[in-house]
Amino acid sequence: MDNGRDREKRCEIWAIGGGKGGTGKSFITSCIGDYLASEGKKVILIDADLGGANLHTFFGVSKPQNSLTDFFERKLSLNDIVIDCGIPDLGLVTGALGSLDSENIKHVQKLKFFKHIKSLDAEYVIIDLGAGSHGNTMDTFMLADKMIVVIVPELTSIENMYHFVKNVFFRKLKIVLDRHGLKDLFLETWKNRESHGIKNLNDLVSHLKEGSVDVRSIFDKEMSGFRIDIVLNQLRSSRDIMLGLSVKSVCMKFLGFHARYAGYVEHEESVLKCINKRQPFMRTYPYSNVVKEIGRLSDNLIEGKEVKTSEFVCRRL
Amino acid sequence: MSSSAEDYNEYFRVLELCSDASFSDVRNSYLHLKALYSGDSIATANIPDEFPEGTRQNILGQIEDAYSKLVGFFEKRGRESGCKDRPAITFDDEFKEYLAGMTSFNGPLLRQIREKLGIKLSDIASYTRIRKQYFEEIELEKFSSFPAEVYLRGYLTEYAGYLSLDVSRVVSDYMNRYRLLTGK
């Protein structure tokens, strides 16, 4: 939560979440990791989908020797359970299959987990999160330098994403105010929101900011950097490209925080074929559009850039 | 100048653009946001539950305001840099009769009208700062290249306005034809 400003050579952490299952978070994670590694970066992927960990399958790794279970139950260090997934410079921490679920992780274990993530020996650590808005999932998401959401062009996916990100924002606000001894103010305001005329997150924020100079300065210092990066997956037509821009607009105008449209990836049949054959996609179809799109979106994420507007109007599929 | 430059930054921000955006970026973003908050997108389909109608109207108002201010900004800048003005087009009686005889506007007819007026597509393009290719495609009725219907409608409006035609009639005829041809 301190954003690690004191780091010297700390790895950059990206978390990939988004609320709904089946939007391709693990696929995107595996591809971005593969791309960054092929660009000469040292990367470690962490499968934090504790309910249904299978990031290793995207690389054809069948039975991981070590997993997060060893970290949480056998007290191994995170660095020691990084496994080789067959691609140079790309390490993998596989999720815990079975015994562990995110609800059973205690607070102390969580803090240790976060500390170990930050000290991993890599330039980029990419965390693949499970679906849902569980507290531990949201905390891991907030830990990241880049909070990335993966959505598909479906109403339910977009709806769940708004819900997830709103919860994350709310939780972060609560934690920040709590740290400044303002938890009671926060909870009281929210409890009596009706009498304050507060209908949504935006109203709550404005109400708190109007009520106190302290809150305003805390907010400006600690919340104004809150930003999500949007990745739109499984596009079916060039018209869908605009949707990322729409979702970004809603995040900014309705939900009240920054958002970037980092990139999109089109739907391609060969993706499913690869997954089913347990072949790493980026290496199996190196000349596909998907590979180019992954490259572009990864570069955007590194540089904090967005899809270029010219792509909206000029691009044809 | 510095205080008004500040305001323009705010208008660019409302349209979610950087302050160095081109006029065509401004227009594209305006058309997109207007359609988005007029309620025809899965990105906004389920937000009414939480966000009152008033908020949406408010946002739409800000978008309209920002766009009209920026149109003024670009017009002024265009005049300062000696940009080509739209020629004053006056129709003689014969031409008026010719137009009155049209039952319905379509792509080939628009092209015929434009050619009769001796206007080049590149003139419209440089005045409107919309790529010439889009106007070509409007005349050829090649709709597949427009990323969304709002662009077609927006560019058509510019095109008809440039030719001093009855914009609402041209747009309504043309869009009917568009729906017929594309089955939408």
Interface residues (C-beta under 8 A of the other chain):
Chain A: P153 E154 L155 I158 E159 Y162 K199 N200 S238 R239 I241 M242 L243 L245 S246 V247 K248 S249 V250 M252 K253 F254 T309 F312 V313 R315 R316
Chain B: E16 L17 A21 D25 N28 S29 H32 L33 L36 Y37 S41 I42 A43 T44 A45 N46 I47 E50 F51 P52 T55 I59 S144 S145 P147 A148 Y151
